[in-house]
Amino acid sequence: MIAEIQVAPSPPGTPEDPHAHVEAAIAVIQASGLRYEVGALGTTLEGDADEVWATLRAAHEAMIAAGATGGISHIKVASVNRTMDSLTGKFR
């Protein structure tokens, strides 16, 4: 399964670290063991469907736990038997 998540916390961070709440979500994805790529407008991850869904939820919850007073996560899910490389390799 391939998915992309863009967390949009409010506020996005703290005065000392303007992207702290976004970075908390990315840290969860990094620690998941899943393959992932951080992009300018979201993070793409791939792996077993149950692990991907759990990681998406954990990333959303991490931005709130980091101190955001609210937030929205925009999620795209592709239930295809493909990889990130097979979908983007032609353009790299």
N, C-alpha and C positions, 0 to 999 in steps of 0.2 A: 504494500500500500504506500502511496505517496501522498503527502499532505503539506500544506503551507499554512503557517500561522503568522499573523501580524497582530501583536498586542498593541492596544492603544490606551494606556493608563492615563488617569487624571489624578494628579499631575504626572508628567512623564518621569520625573525624578525629584531630586532635592536640589537646593541651591548649590551644594558642594559637588553633587554628581547629577547633572541634568538628565541623564538617561538611566538612572539606577533601577527604576522599576522595569524598564524594558530589559536591561541587562540581567535582572533576576530571572526573567522568563527564559532568556537565552542560556543561562547557566544550567537550568533544569534540563534543557534539550541537550546541552553538551554532556551532562552527567548521565544521560539516558543510555548511552552505548549505541544509539541508533546513528546511522549515517545522516548527516545534515549539512546544509550550506546556509550560512547567514547571507542574506541579500540586503540591498538598500531599503526595501519596503516589506520585508518579511523573511522568515526562515523556513526552508523546505527540509523535510525529513522523510526518510523511507524506512520501511521495515515491516515486521509482523503487525497486522491490523490492531490486535489488542494492545500491543506495546505503543504503537503510534497514538491510538486514542487516549491511552493513559497519560502519555507524555504531553499531548495537547492540553488535557485538563490540568495537569500539574503545572504547565507553563502559565496558563491563565491564572491559576490560584497563586502562583509565585509572585506575580506582579502585585496582587492585593496584599499578600503577606509581607512584601517588601515595603509597604507603606502607601500604596496608591489608595485614594479614597473611593475610586471606582475605575471602571475600565471596560472596554469592549475588545474581544478577540475576533478578528476576521479569519475564518478558516476555510480553506479549499481542500477538498479530498478527492483523490482519483483512485477509484477501485479498479485499477488496471494491472495487468501482469507485465509491467514495464519497470524500468529503473530511471532514476534521475538522469543518468548518463545517456540512456537510450533516447530520452526525450530532448536533451539539450546538446548532445555531442556534435551534431551537425553544425551548430552555431558557435562552437568554441575553437 
